[in-house]
Amino acid sequence: MGEMRRAVAREEQERAKTMEEEKRKTDRFASTLVIAASIIAAVRLAREQNISRPSPRLTSVITDSIGLAKMILEKIVR
């Protein structure tokens, strides 16, 4: 019975450690992701006449830029 509790406790510690590492990695690259997505969106919206008001096109470009920046970051981190 004691061995089972130790095994469960060990698994919980390993799981907590893995989650902490993932959170640290996410936090570390959050600013990089924001900058990359901003640059991608800026390039895609460079010739737009008016981007001061929210529009479906603006929202779509920003969403696509974030997705692309995440994909690039994942490839780099691997």
Biopython code that builds the backbone (N, CA, C, O; Angstrom):
import numpy as np
from Bio.PDB.StructureBuilder import StructureBuilder

atoms = [
    (1, "MET", "N", (0.817, -1.192, 0.000)),
    (1, "MET", "CA", (0.000, 0.000, 0.000)),
    (1, "MET", "C", (0.859, 1.254, 0.000)),
    (1, "MET", "O", (0.557, 2.217, -0.704)),
    (2, "GLY", "N", (1.929, 1.246, 0.787)),
    (2, "GLY", "CA", (2.813, 2.403, 0.846)),
    (2, "GLY", "C", (3.534, 2.640, -0.472)),
    (2, "GLY", "O", (3.793, 3.781, -0.855)),
    (3, "GLU", "N", (3.859, 1.536, -1.171)),
    (3, "GLU", "CA", (4.533, 1.662, -2.466)),
    (3, "GLU", "C", (3.629, 2.334, -3.483)),
    (3, "GLU", "O", (4.084, 3.130, -4.304)),
    (4, "MET", "N", (2.345, 2.008, -3.423)),
    (4, "MET", "CA", (1.382, 2.596, -4.349)),
    (4, "MET", "C", (1.276, 4.097, -4.116)),
    (4, "MET", "O", (1.227, 4.868, -5.075)),
    (5, "ARG", "N", (1.242, 4.516, -2.876)),
    (5, "ARG", "CA", (1.155, 5.950, -2.563)),
    (5, "ARG", "C", (2.403, 6.680, -3.036)),
    (5, "ARG", "O", (2.321, 7.790, -3.560)),
    (6, "ARG", "N", (3.559, 6.050, -2.848)),
    (6, "ARG", "CA", (4.815, 6.669, -3.307)),
    (6, "ARG", "C", (4.824, 6.787, -4.832)),
    (6, "ARG", "O", (5.265, 7.799, -5.376)),
    (7, "ALA", "N", (4.341, 5.762, -5.513)),
    (7, "ALA", "CA", (4.294, 5.776, -6.974)),
    (7, "ALA", "C", (3.355, 6.869, -7.472)),
    (7, "ALA", "O", (3.675, 7.580, -8.424)),
    (8, "VAL", "N", (2.212, 7.001, -6.835)),
    (8, "VAL", "CA", (1.256, 8.041, -7.209)),
    (8, "VAL", "C", (1.851, 9.423, -6.943)),
    (8, "VAL", "O", (1.715, 10.331, -7.763)),
    (9, "ALA", "N", (2.508, 9.577, -5.799)),
    (9, "ALA", "CA", (3.123, 10.862, -5.463)),
    (9, "ALA", "C", (4.224, 11.206, -6.465)),
    (9, "ALA", "O", (4.361, 12.362, -6.866)),
    (10, "ARG", "N", (5.002, 10.210, -6.867)),
    (10, "ARG", "CA", (6.076, 10.421, -7.838)),
    (10, "ARG", "C", (5.495, 10.852, -9.199)),
    (10, "ARG", "O", (6.025, 11.755, -9.847)),
    (11, "GLU", "N", (4.415, 10.202, -9.619)),
    (11, "GLU", "CA", (3.762, 10.563, -10.876)),
    (11, "GLU", "C", (3.221, 11.982, -10.824)),
    (11, "GLU", "O", (3.334, 12.723, -11.799)),
    (12, "GLU", "N", (2.639, 12.365, -9.704)),
    (12, "GLU", "CA", (2.114, 13.723, -9.554)),
    (12, "GLU", "C", (3.235, 14.752, -9.615)),
    (12, "GLU", "O", (3.074, 15.813, -10.217)),
    (13, "GLN", "N", (4.366, 14.443, -8.997)),
    (13, "GLN", "CA", (5.510, 15.358, -9.051)),
    (13, "GLN", "C", (6.021, 15.498, -10.476)),
    (13, "GLN", "O", (6.323, 16.606, -10.920)),
    (14, "GLU", "N", (6.122, 14.383, -11.201)),
    (14, "GLU", "CA", (6.580, 14.431, -12.585)),
    (14, "GLU", "C", (5.618, 15.223, -13.459)),
    (14, "GLU", "O", (6.044, 16.003, -14.311)),
    (15, "ARG", "N", (4.340, 15.026, -13.250)),
    (15, "ARG", "CA", (3.325, 15.759, -14.013)),
    (15, "ARG", "C", (3.408, 17.254, -13.712)),
    (15, "ARG", "O", (3.323, 18.075, -14.625)),
    (16, "ALA", "N", (3.574, 17.612, -12.435)),
    (16, "ALA", "CA", (3.688, 19.016, -12.063)),
    (16, "ALA", "C", (4.936, 19.636, -12.673)),
    (16, "ALA", "O", (4.907, 20.782, -13.124)),
    (17, "LYS", "N", (6.027, 18.889, -12.690)),
    (17, "LYS", "CA", (7.277, 19.385, -13.268)),
    (17, "LYS", "C", (7.119, 19.619, -14.772)),
    (17, "LYS", "O", (7.591, 20.629, -15.295)),
    (18, "THR", "N", (6.466, 18.704, -15.456)),
    (18, "THR", "CA", (6.236, 18.842, -16.899)),
    (18, "THR", "C", (5.360, 20.050, -17.190)),
    (18, "THR", "O", (5.638, 20.808, -18.119)),
    (19, "MET", "N", (4.315, 20.234, -16.412)),
    (19, "MET", "CA", (3.424, 21.371, -16.608)),
    (19, "MET", "C", (4.156, 22.674, -16.354)),
    (19, "MET", "O", (3.939, 23.654, -17.067)),
    (20, "GLU", "N", (5.023, 22.700, -15.344)),
    (20, "GLU", "CA", (5.798, 23.899, -15.030)),
    (20, "GLU", "C", (6.753, 24.241, -16.175)),
    (20, "GLU", "O", (6.915, 25.411, -16.522)),
    (21, "GLU", "N", (7.383, 23.223, -16.758)),
    (21, "GLU", "CA", (8.283, 23.453, -17.883)),
    (21, "GLU", "C", (7.534, 23.996, -19.089)),
    (21, "GLU", "O", (8.032, 24.891, -19.771)),
    (22, "GLU", "N", (6.347, 23.470, -19.364)),
    (22, "GLU", "CA", (5.531, 23.958, -20.476)),
    (22, "GLU", "C", (5.117, 25.402, -20.247)),
    (22, "GLU", "O", (5.134, 26.212, -21.174)),
    (23, "LYS", "N", (4.743, 25.728, -19.010)),
    (23, "LYS", "CA", (4.341, 27.103, -18.691)),
    (23, "LYS", "C", (5.527, 28.052, -18.849)),
    (23, "LYS", "O", (5.377, 29.156, -19.372)),
    (24, "ARG", "N", (6.687, 27.628, -18.404)),
    (24, "ARG", "CA", (7.879, 28.453, -18.518)),
    (24, "ARG", "C", (8.211, 28.715, -19.992)),
    (24, "ARG", "O", (8.560, 29.832, -20.373)),
    (25, "LYS", "N", (8.094, 27.661, -20.811)),
    (25, "LYS", "CA", (8.374, 27.810, -22.235)),
    (25, "LYS", "C", (7.367, 28.776, -22.884)),
    (25, "LYS", "O", (7.740, 29.625, -23.693)),
    (26, "THR", "N", (6.099, 28.631, -22.517)),
    (26, "THR", "CA", (5.065, 29.499, -23.056)),
    (26, "THR", "C", (5.306, 30.950, -22.647)),
    (26, "THR", "O", (5.205, 31.853, -23.478)),
    (27, "ASP", "N", (5.621, 31.175, -21.383)),
    (27, "ASP", "CA", (5.881, 32.522, -20.900)),
    (27, "ASP", "C", (7.111, 33.119, -21.572)),
    (27, "ASP", "O", (7.134, 34.308, -21.889)),
    (28, "ARG", "N", (8.125, 32.299, -21.786)),
    (28, "ARG", "CA", (9.370, 32.777, -22.365)),
    (28, "ARG", "C", (9.178, 33.254, -23.796)),
    (28, "ARG", "O", (9.819, 34.216, -24.218)),
    (29, "PHE", "N", (8.302, 32.594, -24.546)),
    (29, "PHE", "CA", (8.122, 32.942, -25.944)),
    (29, "PHE", "C", (6.900, 33.816, -26.209)),
    (29, "PHE", "O", (6.619, 34.126, -27.366)),
    (30, "ALA", "N", (6.175, 34.216, -25.190)),
    (30, "ALA", "CA", (4.966, 35.021, -25.387)),
    (30, "ALA", "C", (5.284, 36.345, -26.064)),
    (30, "ALA", "O", (4.587, 36.741, -26.998)),
    (31, "SER", "N", (6.318, 37.033, -25.614)),
    (31, "SER", "CA", (6.652, 38.325, -26.224)),
    (31, "SER", "C", (7.158, 38.136, -27.648)),
    (31, "SER", "O", (6.892, 38.968, -28.515)),
    (32, "THR", "N", (7.879, 37.057, -27.894)),
    (32, "THR", "CA", (8.354, 36.757, -29.245)),
    (32, "THR", "C", (7.172, 36.527, -30.173)),
    (32, "THR", "O", (7.170, 36.986, -31.314)),
    (33, "LEU", "N", (6.181, 35.821, -29.683)),
    (33, "LEU", "CA", (4.988, 35.545, -30.481)),
    (33, "LEU", "C", (4.242, 36.832, -30.814)),
    (33, "LEU", "O", (3.788, 37.011, -31.945)),
    (34, "VAL", "N", (4.114, 37.716, -29.852)),
    (34, "VAL", "CA", (3.425, 38.989, -30.078)),
    (34, "VAL", "C", (4.158, 39.814, -31.130)),
    (34, "VAL", "O", (3.531, 40.374, -32.029)),
    (35, "ILE", "N", (5.467, 39.891, -31.023)),
    (35, "ILE", "CA", (6.245, 40.675, -31.987)),
    (35, "ILE", "C", (6.139, 40.072, -33.383)),
    (35, "ILE", "O", (5.923, 40.793, -34.356)),
    (36, "ALA", "N", (6.291, 38.753, -33.484)),
    (36, "ALA", "CA", (6.213, 38.102, -34.794)),
    (36, "ALA", "C", (4.833, 38.294, -35.417)),
    (36, "ALA", "O", (4.734, 38.622, -36.599)),
    (37, "ALA", "N", (3.781, 38.097, -34.650)),
    (37, "ALA", "CA", (2.422, 38.269, -35.171)),
    (37, "ALA", "C", (2.178, 39.711, -35.592)),
    (37, "ALA", "O", (1.505, 39.959, -36.593)),
    (38, "SER", "N", (2.713, 40.656, -34.845)),
    (38, "SER", "CA", (2.552, 42.070, -35.194)),
    (38, "SER", "C", (3.233, 42.406, -36.515)),
    (38, "SER", "O", (2.681, 43.132, -37.342)),
    (39, "ILE", "N", (4.427, 41.876, -36.704)),
    (39, "ILE", "CA", (5.153, 42.134, -37.950)),
    (39, "ILE", "C", (4.424, 41.501, -39.134)),
    (39, "ILE", "O", (4.281, 42.126, -40.185)),
    (40, "ILE", "N", (3.967, 40.269, -38.964)),
    (40, "ILE", "CA", (3.235, 39.600, -40.043)),
    (40, "ILE", "C", (1.973, 40.380, -40.398)),
    (40, "ILE", "O", (1.684, 40.595, -41.575)),
    (41, "ALA", "N", (1.224, 40.802, -39.386)),
    (41, "ALA", "CA", (0.001, 41.569, -39.629)),
    (41, "ALA", "C", (0.312, 42.908, -40.283)),
    (41, "ALA", "O", (-0.418, 43.347, -41.172)),
    (42, "ALA", "N", (1.383, 43.557, -39.856)),
    (42, "ALA", "CA", (1.748, 44.849, -40.433)),
    (42, "ALA", "C", (2.076, 44.717, -41.916)),
    (42, "ALA", "O", (1.680, 45.559, -42.722)),
    (43, "VAL", "N", (2.793, 43.669, -42.270)),
    (43, "VAL", "CA", (3.134, 43.459, -43.679)),
    (43, "VAL", "C", (1.868, 43.181, -44.486)),
    (43, "VAL", "O", (1.707, 43.708, -45.587)),
    (44, "ARG", "N", (0.986, 42.371, -43.956)),
    (44, "ARG", "CA", (-0.241, 42.034, -44.688)),
    (44, "ARG", "C", (-1.195, 43.222, -44.805)),
    (44, "ARG", "O", (-1.971, 43.304, -45.758)),
    (45, "LEU", "N", (-1.140, 44.138, -43.843)),
    (45, "LEU", "CA", (-2.059, 45.287, -43.855)),
    (45, "LEU", "C", (-1.402, 46.565, -44.368)),
    (45, "LEU", "O", (-1.999, 47.638, -44.271)),
    (46, "ALA", "N", (-0.209, 46.478, -44.903)),
    (46, "ALA", "CA", (0.556, 47.669, -45.294)),
    (46, "ALA", "C", (-0.172, 48.543, -46.301)),
    (46, "ALA", "O", (-0.032, 49.766, -46.264)),
    (47, "ARG", "N", (-0.932, 47.955, -47.183)),
    (47, "ARG", "CA", (-1.590, 48.745, -48.232)),
    (47, "ARG", "C", (-3.061, 49.023, -47.958)),
    (47, "ARG", "O", (-3.755, 49.578, -48.810)),
    (48, "GLU", "N", (-3.532, 48.653, -46.807)),
    (48, "GLU", "CA", (-4.924, 48.941, -46.446)),
    (48, "GLU", "C", (-5.082, 50.446, -46.217)),
    (48, "GLU", "O", (-4.202, 51.099, -45.656)),
    (49, "GLN", "N", (-6.195, 50.966, -46.651)),
    (49, "GLN", "CA", (-6.445, 52.398, -46.508)),
    (49, "GLN", "C", (-6.748, 52.804, -45.068)),
    (49, "GLN", "O", (-6.191, 53.774, -44.554)),
    (50, "ASN", "N", (-7.634, 52.051, -44.430)),
    (50, "ASN", "CA", (-8.067, 52.447, -43.090)),
    (50, "ASN", "C", (-8.097, 51.217, -42.178)),
    (50, "ASN", "O", (-8.938, 50.331, -42.330)),
    (51, "ILE", "N", (-7.177, 51.186, -41.247)),
    (51, "ILE", "CA", (-7.162, 50.078, -40.282)),
    (51, "ILE", "C", (-7.416, 50.573, -38.859)),
    (51, "ILE", "O", (-7.160, 49.864, -37.886)),
    (52, "SER", "N", (-7.921, 51.795, -38.757)),
    (52, "SER", "CA", (-8.158, 52.355, -37.425)),
    (52, "SER", "C", (-9.424, 51.789, -36.774)),
    (52, "SER", "O", (-9.543, 51.780, -35.548)),
    (53, "ARG", "N", (-10.367, 51.317, -37.596)),
    (53, "ARG", "CA", (-11.595, 50.742, -37.050)),
    (53, "ARG", "C", (-11.606, 49.241, -37.259)),
    (53, "ARG", "O", (-11.155, 48.760, -38.299)),
    (54, "PRO", "N", (-12.118, 48.484, -36.281)),
    (54, "PRO", "CA", (-12.208, 47.024, -36.447)),
    (54, "PRO", "C", (-13.096, 46.653, -37.634)),
    (54, "PRO", "O", (-14.156, 47.244, -37.839)),
    (55, "SER", "N", (-12.659, 45.690, -38.393)),
    (55, "SER", "CA", (-13.437, 45.200, -39.523)),
    (55, "SER", "C", (-13.212, 43.692, -39.621)),
    (55, "SER", "O", (-12.270, 43.164, -39.030)),
    (56, "PRO", "N", (-14.067, 43.006, -40.361)),
    (56, "PRO", "CA", (-13.859, 41.560, -40.512)),
    (56, "PRO", "C", (-12.500, 41.235, -41.147)),
    (56, "PRO", "O", (-11.856, 40.262, -40.756)),
    (57, "ARG", "N", (-12.066, 42.027, -42.106)),
    (57, "ARG", "CA", (-10.766, 41.786, -42.742)),
    (57, "ARG", "C", (-9.635, 41.966, -41.743)),
    (57, "ARG", "O", (-8.715, 41.150, -41.698)),
    (58, "LEU", "N", (-9.692, 43.018, -40.947)),
    (58, "LEU", "CA", (-8.655, 43.272, -39.943)),
    (58, "LEU", "C", (-8.587, 42.120, -38.936)),
    (58, "LEU", "O", (-7.504, 41.634, -38.610)),
    (59, "THR", "N", (-9.734, 41.699, -38.457)),
    (59, "THR", "CA", (-9.792, 40.588, -37.503)),
    (59, "THR", "C", (-9.230, 39.304, -38.120)),
    (59, "THR", "O", (-8.494, 38.563, -37.467)),
    (60, "SER", "N", (-9.580, 39.054, -39.366)),
    (60, "SER", "CA", (-9.100, 37.860, -40.051)),
    (60, "SER", "C", (-7.586, 37.881, -40.238)),
    (60, "SER", "O", (-6.918, 36.870, -40.024)),
    (61, "VAL", "N", (-7.048, 39.022, -40.635)),
    (61, "VAL", "CA", (-5.600, 39.135, -40.838)),
    (61, "VAL", "C", (-4.862, 38.935, -39.520)),
    (61, "VAL", "O", (-3.835, 38.257, -39.485)),
    (62, "ILE", "N", (-5.365, 39.509, -38.450)),
    (62, "ILE", "CA", (-4.718, 39.374, -37.145)),
    (62, "ILE", "C", (-4.767, 37.919, -36.679)),
    (62, "ILE", "O", (-3.764, 37.390, -36.198)),
    (63, "THR", "N", (-5.918, 37.273, -36.817)),
    (63, "THR", "CA", (-6.049, 35.872, -36.421)),
    (63, "THR", "C", (-5.104, 34.983, -37.225)),
    (63, "THR", "O", (-4.434, 34.116, -36.664)),
    (64, "ASP", "N", (-5.051, 35.197, -38.530)),
    (64, "ASP", "CA", (-4.147, 34.416, -39.381)),
    (64, "ASP", "C", (-2.686, 34.674, -39.021)),
    (64, "ASP", "O", (-1.869, 33.754, -39.036)),
    (65, "SER", "N", (-2.361, 35.913, -38.702)),
    (65, "SER", "CA", (-0.986, 36.260, -38.348)),
    (65, "SER", "C", (-0.554, 35.588, -37.049)),
    (65, "SER", "O", (0.583, 35.131, -36.930)),
    (66, "ILE", "N", (-1.442, 35.531, -36.095)),
    (66, "ILE", "CA", (-1.137, 34.861, -34.827)),
    (66, "ILE", "C", (-0.911, 33.369, -35.067)),
    (66, "ILE", "O", (0.037, 32.787, -34.539)),
    (67, "GLY", "N", (-1.775, 32.761, -35.857)),
    (67, "GLY", "CA", (-1.619, 31.343, -36.169)),
    (67, "GLY", "C", (-0.307, 31.050, -36.886)),
    (67, "GLY", "O", (0.368, 30.069, -36.578)),
    (68, "LEU", "N", (0.051, 31.898, -37.839)),
    (68, "LEU", "CA", (1.296, 31.718, -38.570)),
    (68, "LEU", "C", (2.504, 31.907, -37.655)),
    (68, "LEU", "O", (3.474, 31.154, -37.737)),
    (69, "ALA", "N", (2.443, 32.912, -36.787)),
    (69, "ALA", "CA", (3.543, 33.144, -35.841)),
    (69, "ALA", "C", (3.708, 31.963, -34.891)),
    (69, "ALA", "O", (4.834, 31.584, -34.571)),
    (70, "LYS", "N", (2.601, 31.376, -34.436)),
    (70, "LYS", "CA", (2.672, 30.194, -33.567)),
    (70, "LYS", "C", (3.302, 29.023, -34.294)),
    (70, "LYS", "O", (4.132, 28.307, -33.735)),
    (71, "MET", "N", (2.907, 28.833, -35.541)),
    (71, "MET", "CA", (3.442, 27.731, -36.329)),
    (71, "MET", "C", (4.954, 27.892, -36.531)),
    (71, "MET", "O", (5.705, 26.924, -36.411)),
    (72, "ILE", "N", (5.392, 29.107, -36.835)),
    (72, "ILE", "CA", (6.818, 29.370, -37.014)),
    (72, "ILE", "C", (7.561, 29.132, -35.712)),
    (72, "ILE", "O", (8.618, 28.500, -35.710)),
    (73, "LEU", "N", (7.028, 29.625, -34.612)),
    (73, "LEU", "CA", (7.677, 29.462, -33.311)),
    (73, "LEU", "C", (7.796, 27.983, -32.928)),
    (73, "LEU", "O", (8.823, 27.559, -32.399)),
    (74, "GLU", "N", (6.755, 27.208, -33.193)),
    (74, "GLU", "CA", (6.816, 25.767, -32.892)),
    (74, "GLU", "C", (7.908, 25.087, -33.691)),
    (74, "GLU", "O", (8.623, 24.233, -33.165)),
    (75, "LYS", "N", (8.047, 25.454, -34.955)),
    (75, "LYS", "CA", (9.107, 24.864, -35.791)),
    (75, "LYS", "C", (10.487, 25.231, -35.267)),
    (75, "LYS", "O", (11.398, 24.404, -35.287)),
    (76, "ILE", "N", (10.647, 26.456, -34.801)),
    (76, "ILE", "CA", (11.930, 26.917, -34.291)),
    (76, "ILE", "C", (12.283, 26.222, -32.971)),
    (76, "ILE", "O", (13.429, 25.824, -32.765)),
    (77, "VAL", "N", (11.312, 26.079, -32.094)),
    (77, "VAL", "CA", (11.540, 25.513, -30.765)),
    (77, "VAL", "C", (11.879, 24.033, -30.841)),
    (77, "VAL", "O", (12.661, 23.544, -30.025)),
    (78, "ARG", "N", (11.322, 23.319, -31.784)),
    (78, "ARG", "CA", (11.605, 21.881, -31.914)),
    (78, "ARG", "C", (13.030, 21.667, -32.141)),
    (78, "ARG", "O", (13.469, 20.525, -32.277)),
]
sb = StructureBuilder()
sb.init_structure("model")
sb.init_model(0)
sb.init_chain("A")
sb.init_seg("    ")
for serial, (resi, resn, name, xyz) in enumerate(atoms, 1):
    if name == "N":
        sb.init_residue(resn, " ", resi, " ")
    sb.init_atom(name, np.array(xyz, "f"), 0.0, 1.0, " ", f" {name:<3s}", serial, name[0])
structure = sb.get_structure()
